[in-house]
Amino acid sequence: MAELKEIVDSLKDYLQEVSFQSHQVVFKDGDDSREMYFITEGNVHIVKSIAGKGNKILAVLGADDIFGEGALLTDKPRGASAQALTATKAYKLTYDSFQKLLLDEPSKVAEMLIEIIQIVNGRLQYVNSELITLYDVMRILSNSPDDIGMVAHDIIEKFIEVSAAQEGVILLHNVATEREDVLATSDNSTADFVTQVMGGVSEKAEDFMQNSSIRYDNGEEKVLWIPVRSLEGKYLGVVVLNHEDGSFADTDVKLAVAITEQLGTVVERHYSKESDKERVRLKQQIVSGL
């Protein structure tokens, strides 16, 4: 059976080569466009906006992956948005070209559809694994809701367990000092790694604060930076993971982002409780001074 790359090579007469800049939106949830894309270079994430819960990343895709196939094969609007995370190149198959392909090369269409089914099946299997991991994360978050340090440590260890990361650190943004403070490190984190993180976190934090659409930064390949955000997208801190043996797989990135999103709700709740305590303390001071 032909692999996706071979299929794409055989269909180039029907495809259009396209490119997208970093953070460029390819299509939006609800759009009526019906193109399908074959990624050759770069990364794209598929995002669904959920009322009251912000954006949920459904998939992080890379080279030799596909997206937009649902709209091509049905007459339904887009069910999610697609956005390039980095400079991205792809081949686009329009609906009209697909119809022509059906008439001209039905056997190639059959091969393509079989490959699409296999890709979608693989994604479903991954989703099952992700759900199990996120269930474990929810248990961690609920077991010690008031001990943010313990929660952060258990979460960073979960990152190490389920991804290719070999060490990690979680930092929270200190509003008073405008700096990032270490909240937790993995058990095997080295002093060199923590020093490296502290040396580069200010620049990353500024980027994350200025652009709430940034879901992660993997530009250094071996180091993955994921902003911790509130439901409204406010920057609260950052998770940093290190993978000395190479770059992170797209599935690792997606799962790490999903876990960090859950962590963000706990951090936001922690800040809210601390603010409530401070208000009570100030009120008591005022009352005692009367």
BALO-62814 format. One line per field, with one value per residue: residue number from 1; z, x, y of N, C-alpha, C in turn. Coordinates in steps of 0.001 Angstrom, whole numbers, plus 500000, padded with zeros to 6 digits. Atoms other than C-alpha are relative to their C-alpha. Layout:
# residues N
num (NUM_...)
npz (Z_...)
npx (X_...)
npy (Y_...)
capz (Z_...)
capx (X_...)
capy (Y_...)
cpz (Z_...)
cpx (X_...)
cpy (Y_...)
***
This chain:
# residues 290
num (1_2_3_4_5_6_7_8_9_10_11_12_13_14_15_16_17_18_19_20_21_22_23_24_25_26_27_28_29_30_31_32_33_34_35_36_37_38_39_40_41_42_43_44_45_46_47_48_49_50_51_52_53_54_55_56_57_58_59_60_61_62_63_64_65_66_67_68_69_70_71_72_73_74_75_76_77_78_79_80_81_82_83_84_85_86_87_88_89_90_91_92_93_94_95_96_97_98_99_100_101_102_103_104_105_106_107_108_109_110_111_112_113_114_115_116_117_118_119_120_121_122_123_124_125_126_127_128_129_130_131_132_133_134_135_136_137_138_139_140_141_142_143_144_145_146_147_148_149_150_151_152_153_154_155_156_157_158_159_160_161_162_163_164_165_166_167_168_169_170_171_172_173_174_175_176_177_178_179_180_181_182_183_184_185_186_187_188_189_190_191_192_193_194_195_196_197_198_199_200_201_202_203_204_205_206_207_208_209_210_211_212_213_214_215_216_217_218_219_220_221_222_223_224_225_226_227_228_229_230_231_232_233_234_235_236_237_238_239_240_241_242_243_244_245_246_247_248_249_250_251_252_253_254_255_256_257_258_259_260_261_262_263_264_265_266_267_268_269_270_271_272_273_274_275_276_277_278_279_280_281_282_283_284_285_286_287_288_289_290)
npz (500000_500121_498873_500319_500813_501361_500561_500308_501188_501187_500216_500076_501088_499506_498758_500048_498927_499238_498824_498966_499045_498611_499358_500988_499952_501280_500079_498697_499622_500615_501403_501001_500911_500082_500409_499128_500060_499706_499494_500392_499138_499004_499032_499974_498962_500202_498757_499842_498955_499137_499224_498588_499711_500892_501148_499731_501101_500326_500635_500460_501168_500609_501355_500386_499402_500787_499271_500863_500794_499708_500834_501397_500242_499647_500338_498738_499717_499187_498604_499145_500708_500240_499988_500101_498818_500540_501454_500407_501414_500160_501260_499795_500933_499970_500250_501451_500425_499483_500885_501251_499677_499927_501366_500734_499326_498859_499182_499132_498969_499053_499175_499123_498973_499062_499166_499105_498965_499077_499218_499061_498993_499110_499146_499002_499009_499187_499138_498870_499104_499415_499001_498801_499362_499442_498811_498934_499658_499219_498643_499341_499715_498984_498751_499131_500659_499296_499965_501391_500224_500141_501268_501092_500042_500535_501417_500771_500073_500992_501295_500236_500168_501208_501196_500169_499160_499014_498816_500200_498926_500096_499397_499936_500167_498788_500443_499211_500445_501461_500317_499887_498860_500133_499155_499834_500992_499988_499075_500649_500632_499650_499722_501276_500729_499319_500290_501399_500046_499370_500865_501195_499743_500083_501396_500348_499268_500666_501216_499621_499486_501086_501018_499301_500904_499979_499135_499585_500773_500112_500976_499681_500244_498829_498857_500288_499088_500100_499040_499146_500178_499448_501025_500872_500755_499278_499705_498572_499761_501139_499828_500897_500056_500720_500651_500492_501116_501259_499908_499493_500988_499979_499009_498687_499868_499802_498666_499027_500016_499355_498555_499520_499934_498740_498935_499981_499203_498585_499672_499949_498756_498916_499946_499525_498555_499368_500037_498985_498693_499843_499747_498621_499121_500034_499326_498563_499594_499958_498864_498748_499852_499686)
npx (500843_499201_500009_500573_499076_500049_501296_499925_499144_500738_501160_499548_500677_501306_499766_499407_499031_500333_499159_500629_499075_500217_501225_501033_501185_500274_501455_500627_501155_501230_499793_500569_498950_500004_498690_499235_498591_498949_498876_498665_498997_500581_500960_501338_500849_501443_500488_501446_500352_501055_500567_499644_498798_498918_499704_499519_499207_500428_498901_498805_499628_498723_499739_500591_501320_501076_501102_501052_500602_501426_500780_499875_500797_501399_500432_500188_499001_498853_500342_498962_499101_498632_499060_498588_499223_498716_500068_500484_500268_500943_500718_501440_500894_501299_501149_500124_498929_500346_501025_499324_499175_500904_500286_498779_499133_500744_499167_499187_500911_500208_498791_499977_501034_499535_498972_500701_500651_498963_499551_501069_500036_498871_500334_500971_499260_499252_500960_500288_498845_499976_501068_499535_498997_500657_500733_498990_499658_501113_499897_498906_500440_501058_499540_499378_500350_499503_498535_499637_498659_500093_500691_499072_498981_500607_500287_498757_499625_500894_499410_498851_500503_500794_499396_498570_499251_499116_500019_500921_500162_501179_499777_501157_499690_500176_500469_499335_498615_499967_499045_500516_499454_500099_501027_499690_499121_500071_499029_498696_499541_498633_499786_499686_501247_500742_499271_500301_501381_500070_499316_500784_501435_500520_500351_501155_501162_500450_500704_501262_500896_500390_500770_500757_500293_498889_500328_498735_498825_499079_499015_498669_500118_499833_500666_501387_500535_501462_500528_501144_500926_501347_500994_500108_498766_499000_498768_499817_498720_499522_499452_498853_499604_498749_499882_498623_499759_500544_501184_501207_500989_501213_500935_499511_500302_501448_500351_499425_500838_501269_499753_499732_501292_500626_499222_500346_501214_499626_499194_500919_500763_499049_499845_501262_500062_499011_500540_501056_499342_499400_501085_500445_498954_500054_501228_499772_499099_500774_500922_499239_499453_501069)
npy (498802_498785_499085_498700_499208_500533_499615_498571_499856_500451_499127_498609_499290_499553_499266_498663_499779_498794_499765_499185_499410_500393_499507_499671_500854_500666_499871_499809_500810_499514_499627_500905_500462_501461_500494_500892_499619_500968_499205_500459_499364_499107_500530_499408_500570_499960_499404_499834_499040_500522_498891_499957_500784_499606_500851_501352_500536_501354_500731_499294_500787_499664_500482_501285_500154_499399_499379_499475_501076_500132_499085_500430_501201_499747_498640_499292_498955_500400_500261_499415_499087_500461_498879_500369_499638_499569_499893_501316_500260_501106_500131_499841_500680_499330_500877_500190_500905_501329_500552_500365_501158_501152_500438_500342_500976_500566_500890_499150_499498_501102_500078_498836_500151_501029_499372_499071_500813_500460_498845_499655_501061_499762_498858_500455_500779_499039_499301_500885_499936_498658_499909_500702_499134_498818_500449_500055_498617_499454_500566_499279_498638_499998_500613_498987_498740_498817_500025_499771_500524_501452_500251_499703_501052_501223_499764_500046_501410_500611_499646_500883_501370_500252_499414_500261_499059_500619_499145_498892_499024_499140_498691_499120_498583_499201_498684_498954_499811_500140_501060_501361_500737_501452_500610_501424_500627_501458_500589_500186_498761_499624_498578_499345_499772_498938_498758_499686_499513_498681_499048_499682_499928_498626_499721_500831_499502_498775_500426_500628_498966_499104_500725_501046_501114_500960_501132_500591_499585_501126_499562_500519_501437_500856_499376_499646_498991_499949_499026_500322_498884_500081_500302_498831_499859_499211_500730_500256_500654_500781_501345_500189_501406_500212_501310_499942_500916_499499_499153_500642_500426_499183_500549_499570_498571_499854_500480_499069_498797_500342_500081_498639_499308_500409_499365_498583_499774_500110_498820_498860_500131_499706_498546_499431_500223_499132_498638_499943_499947_498675_499047_500215_499485_498536_499582_500163_498920_498758_500084_499927_498655_499037)
capz (500000_499044_501816_502013_500575_497559_497069_497222_494682_492323_492694_492148_488877_490929_493871_494511_496480_499242_502131_505397_507696_511380_513223_509950_510052_507310_507934_510755_512575_510634_507287_504161_502468_501301_500671_502120_502928_502876_505065_503674_506097_509337_511955_512102_515053_514949_517515_518777_520702_523664_525335_528754_528414_525757_522896_523007_520865_519141_517202_516516_513030_511192_507948_506162_507967_506632_507712_506315_504987_506701_504768_501488_501885_503248_502646_506277_507476_509163_512634_513969_513053_511593_512218_511176_514213_512179_508580_506821_503326_502068_499047_498736_497143_496245_495993_492217_491772_493943_491733_488634_490325_490992_487272_486070_488659_490787_491915_493284_495115_496671_497873_499281_501138_502653_503889_505324_507183_508668_509761_511352_513107_514492_515795_517537_519226_520370_521728_523868_525301_525845_527721_530104_530763_531278_533702_535718_535576_536864_539812_540595_540429_542699_545296_546621_545357_548020_547734_544440_544889_545343_542416_540183_541149_540426_537107_535989_536852_534742_531831_532211_532387_529292_526933_525661_528116_530363_532748_533337_535396_536100_536772_537875_536932_539969_539331_542088_540760_537088_537146_536882_540070_540084_541404_540815_539054_538042_540311_537727_536677_536585_537872_534375_532882_535504_534967_531215_531734_534064_531541_528747_530484_530529_526742_526374_529037_527252_523999_525755_527475_524280_522121_523790_520678_521267_522638_522745_521513_520258_518189_520017_519198_522346_524691_524723_526306_527078_528602_531532_530921_532511_530694_529302_527955_530603_531051_534470_534062_531903_531693_530242_529137_527929_525473_524995_522401_519815_519039_520558_518534_517591_519800_522786_522140_521906_525114_526973_525894_527029_530459_530795_530025_532985_535161_534192_535804_539101_539026_538271_541202_543426_542526_543165_546644_547445_546371_548588_551542_550926_550799_554096_555666_554543_555774_559183_559311_558551_561148_563831_563145_563763)
capx (500000_501320_502337_500977_504124_504015_500331_500972_503790_501440_498743_500845_499086_495928_497508_498459_501586_500823_502716_501674_503511_503942_500605_498696_495139_494468_490731_488313_485719_482460_484049_482495_485851_486383_490119_492304_495989_499051_501801_505325_507108_506273_503569_499841_497524_493812_491908_488329_486951_484865_482540_483849_486935_489002_490678_491226_494035_492697_495826_499369_500367_503666_505280_503614_500346_496983_494183_490918_489895_486497_485281_486586_484619_481401_479343_479541_481292_484662_484398_487523_490134_493576_496558_500188_502457_505613_506379_504580_504460_501736_499910_496247_493607_490520_487042_486952_490313_489110_486044_488248_490567_487616_486913_490512_492235_489727_492382_494557_491548_490963_494587_494294_491075_492566_495533_493194_491250_494479_495570_492200_492231_495686_494423_491511_493888_496010_492930_492126_495651_495432_492143_493695_496630_494383_492265_495428_496252_492800_493315_496631_495019_492147_494175_496085_494190_495605_499256_500283_503912_503038_500622_503262_505854_503478_502516_506117_506772_503741_505300_508448_506413_504252_506577_510142_511109_514026_513791_511492_510693_507559_507839_505165_505087_505575_503512_505266_508783_507862_510043_509514_509984_510692_507651_508755_511405_511442_513359_516105_516475_520077_521375_522673_519206_517554_520270_519685_515955_516409_518740_516178_512829_512529_512531_510097_507776_507646_506676_503980_502562_502476_500926_498196_497822_501209_500474_504059_507587_509696_512107_515137_514007_515386_513643_509865_508374_504633_502931_500612_497505_494172_490955_490972_494496_496332_499949_500564_503838_505636_506420_509836_510749_514108_514692_518430_518076_516267_513159_509758_507237_504032_502021_504234_503738_499963_499746_502067_499940_496763_498263_499485_495983_494692_497504_496524_493096_494708_497248_494488_492454_495549_496074_492398_492586_495751_494048_491068_493395_495165_491865_490799_494156_493908_490341_491390_494208_491799_489292_491958_493217_489832)
capy (500000_503427_505809_509339_510951_508642_509408_513152_512831_511009_513691_516812_517625_518134_519967_523581_524424_526934_528507_530131_532491_531745_532222_532710_531356_528804_528563_529314_527259_527536_528441_526942_526301_522711_522371_519641_520159_517903_519407_519170_521484_523293_522871_523536_523266_522589_524637_524628_527589_526432_528929_529913_527716_529454_527614_523862_522470_519373_518471_519607_518489_518389_517289_514352_514978_516137_518443_519739_516332_516435_519457_518030_514810_516340_519456_520591_523787_523581_522081_523803_526398_525716_527992_527717_527672_528125_528990_526163_524704_522406_521096_522053_519853_521875_520412_520967_519237_516359_515918_515884_513405_511104_510975_510788_508596_506643_504149_506950_508372_504958_504832_508339_507560_504403_506429_509080_506390_505037_508513_509265_505886_506646_509974_508255_505820_508750_510540_507493_507560_511318_510985_508458_510791_513809_511784_511102_514806_515726_513375_515067_518491_517487_515558_518582_521638_523977_522940_524513_523455_519785_519893_521477_518864_515984_517569_518009_514370_513417_515324_513220_510013_510498_512376_512270_515021_514134_517075_519990_523050_525097_528823_531275_534931_537176_540296_542246_541684_541137_538044_534294_532273_528537_526678_523088_521031_517396_515040_514595_518238_519401_522715_523488_523098_525305_527931_527749_528240_531199_532797_532703_532906_536715_536958_534061_535470_538810_537079_535066_538154_540198_537479_535435_533246_531578_528119_526891_527626_524753_526813_525449_521884_520257_522701_523108_526258_526229_529277_528675_530767_531552_530689_534229_533779_535822_534762_533159_531312_528789_525085_524244_520719_519437_516574_516111_513348_515448_517469_516727_514740_516544_514178_515029_518736_518401_516383_518756_521725_519938_519200_522788_524059_522043_523371_526907_526532_525491_528328_530826_529492_529710_533370_534075_532532_534464_537693_536892_536275_539577_541459_539881_540775_544401_544637_543302_545858_548666_547470_547040_550558_552171)
cpz (500000_501264_499536_499090_498544_499308_499592_498739_498727_499650_499713_498860_500449_501241_499739_501174_500685_501173_500948_500933_501405_500574_498997_500094_498604_499720_501411_500195_499392_498553_499064_499018_500041_499522_501054_499804_500384_500421_499541_500908_500988_500913_499954_501206_499672_501334_499968_501148_500779_500917_501472_500351_499071_498841_500443_498777_499780_499404_499681_498895_499407_498603_499800_500714_499141_500922_498998_499211_500217_499099_498527_499684_500370_499570_501260_500189_500838_501459_500984_499143_499826_499909_499919_501252_499614_498509_499437_498492_499889_498556_500311_498910_500116_499705_498506_499480_500467_499117_498670_500201_500071_498613_499296_500598_501203_500890_500960_501123_501060_500933_501004_501140_501031_500948_500992_501143_501030_500892_501054_501105_501001_500950_501093_501093_500918_500971_501215_501025_500707_501100_501303_500762_500658_501216_501191_500470_500864_501427_500790_500440_501121_501344_500975_499446_500660_500062_498573_499687_499776_498677_498829_499874_499391_498508_499166_499900_499002_498590_499647_499681_498620_498727_499924_500849_501036_501276_499718_501217_499727_500738_499993_499874_501286_499578_500709_499477_498481_499569_500145_501153_499786_500994_500269_498905_500065_500871_499389_499288_500484_500264_498711_499222_500623_499737_498574_499868_500556_499136_498798_500237_499845_498586_499580_500654_499337_498725_500340_500498_498877_498970_500648_499110_499982_500997_500465_499105_500021_499021_500248_499889_501272_501235_499574_501081_499795_501018_500797_499944_500752_498870_499008_499201_500683_500357_501512_500326_498785_500454_498987_500099_499123_499463_499308_498741_498668_500219_500493_498847_500129_501045_501417_500253_500318_501414_501075_500079_500726_501521_500581_500087_501295_501188_500134_500842_501492_500442_500118_501294_501208_500159_500558_501514_500739_500035_501048_501401_500267_500285_501434_500976_500063_500723_501515_500533_500154_501219_501319_500241_500346_501500)
cpx (500879_499898_499531_500918_499987_498702_500016_500833_499248_498830_500379_499363_498662_500127_500588_500961_499688_500959_499275_501078_499682_498793_498915_498851_499746_498504_499441_498826_498737_500145_499388_501045_500105_501337_500586_501477_500906_501236_501323_501085_499291_499012_498695_499268_498536_499377_498480_499746_498804_499524_500371_501274_501157_500173_500566_500750_499616_501132_501138_500598_501314_500127_499440_498689_498983_499043_499007_499264_498498_499142_500063_499017_498534_499635_499754_501073_501147_499582_500999_500849_501369_500909_501423_500730_501377_499806_499733_499778_499100_499517_498510_499235_498627_498886_499850_501062_499726_498946_500604_500846_499158_499719_501245_500757_499292_500849_500880_499150_499777_501203_500050_498998_500390_501038_499367_499338_501019_500492_498963_499906_501143_499736_499017_500686_500794_499073_499660_501129_500058_498955_500405_501005_499347_499148_500956_500371_498909_500022_501104_499534_498972_500470_500580_499725_500594_501523_500517_501385_499992_499332_500961_501070_499433_499700_501273_500512_499114_500490_501129_499528_499395_500612_501476_500857_500827_500121_499094_499918_498737_500301_498700_500457_499672_499649_500753_501400_500141_501065_499320_500705_499801_498969_500319_500954_499800_501123_501394_500499_501399_500078_500281_498728_499204_500662_499732_498603_499912_500671_499174_498537_499439_499540_498764_498732_499440_499227_498625_498991_499468_499111_499290_499674_501117_499676_501248_501112_500988_501117_501394_500067_500097_499295_498614_499492_498489_499467_498829_499071_498691_499034_499856_501274_501077_501201_500203_501368_500389_500495_501129_500455_501236_500059_501358_500225_499442_498759_498800_499079_498753_499004_500417_499645_498520_499600_500527_499181_498682_500155_500212_498714_499273_500717_499629_498773_500314_500802_499106_499189_500878_500174_498738_499873_500976_499514_498912_500606_500584_498932_499489_501015_499964_498766_500165_500917_499246_499090_500743_500570_498957_499883)
cpy (501250_500845_501368_500815_499531_500402_501463_500225_499629_500914_501449_500789_500574_500897_501379_500148_501333_500137_500944_500535_499499_500732_500422_498998_499426_500020_500067_499047_500612_500426_498953_499472_498477_499439_499061_500317_498825_500801_499389_500562_500923_499304_500786_499440_500246_500390_500123_500963_499467_501118_499880_499268_500328_499036_498658_499504_498543_499173_500951_499142_500487_499435_498597_499727_500739_500742_500580_498945_499877_500866_499607_498880_500165_501412_500829_501074_499447_499832_500557_500929_499360_501217_499476_500479_500516_500253_498608_499939_498777_499938_500052_499255_500645_499000_499719_499034_498576_499337_499552_498748_498733_499425_499470_498819_499373_499089_500799_500597_498932_499864_501150_499843_498942_500588_500977_499243_499528_501141_500365_498957_500160_501155_499590_499185_500921_500722_499150_500044_501349_500128_499319_500861_501205_499644_499916_501402_500623_499466_500699_501386_500052_499449_501019_501392_501237_500063_500119_499450_498501_499631_500193_498919_498723_500141_499907_498565_499249_500323_499029_498586_499767_500574_499633_500933_499249_500816_501189_500902_500814_501296_500789_501449_500751_501427_501122_500300_499982_498995_498644_499287_498504_499472_498538_499556_498493_499451_499896_501257_500357_501503_500761_500323_501143_501352_500460_500597_501421_501068_500428_500274_501411_500327_499206_500538_501251_499668_499442_501035_500883_499314_498816_498808_498961_498896_499259_500525_498843_500330_499459_498480_499161_500546_500474_500948_500079_501004_499438_501201_499760_499662_501150_500247_500814_499130_499885_499410_499175_498631_499842_498546_499846_498571_499959_499172_500491_500834_499194_499605_500862_499505_500388_501462_500194_499585_500946_501286_499730_499930_501395_500811_499654_500646_501472_500297_499953_501223_501229_499974_500329_501509_500666_499853_500910_501448_500176_500108_501386_501052_499881_500587_501528_500527_499915_501096_501312_500024_500164_501395_501042_500233)
***
